[in-house]
């Protein structure tokens, strides 16, 4: 029975280590192949114990809708606002959104692929 519990603990430790390595490699890929554009914060989905934020952005004439982490504080006020997004040039679905950098320049937003009608 002791062997079973030791094996279970080892598996849990390896699983946690795997999650840390996966997160590190995700961030490393974005840092090494970093590009940036503007994204629109469109939705905060609420689950029983967590939240998830969704964004739309355009890269190479293709629109992407992707989630990134938890919703920011005061997320209701930030919905339909534009933020700086950093992504991997190898995998456009790997993103990091910088909520501290809200984009308000309409020229930059339009150049990122959003229409003037969607600005309002």
Phi, psi and omega in degrees: 000324179297324180295321178299312181293322177296318178297320178297316179295318178297318178297319179295317179296316178296323177296315178296318178299319178299320178295318178296318179295318179299315178297320179296314180295326176299309180294322181296318179297319179294318182295320182282333183238039191285131169229165179220155176204192179252138177236158177250126178281115188248337188201142170241111181266129182255131176245171183306320183238005182206178176226162178218134182257143182238144184224155169241144177203161185239129176226128178052047178063018175241134178271139179235141171239120189218156176255154178212105170057200182282160175287146180285168173297148183054043185297331179299325180283340184263351179296140183068020173254165186250140183224162176283132177236135175253135183222163178275132178289346177273327182219102186294346180276350177270107186230158169226121181261133179258099181290345179279349182245078176285135180263121180243352180286113185296328178295317179294322180293316179294320179294338177279356175113354179277144181277160179298326180295328182280352181291337184266000000 
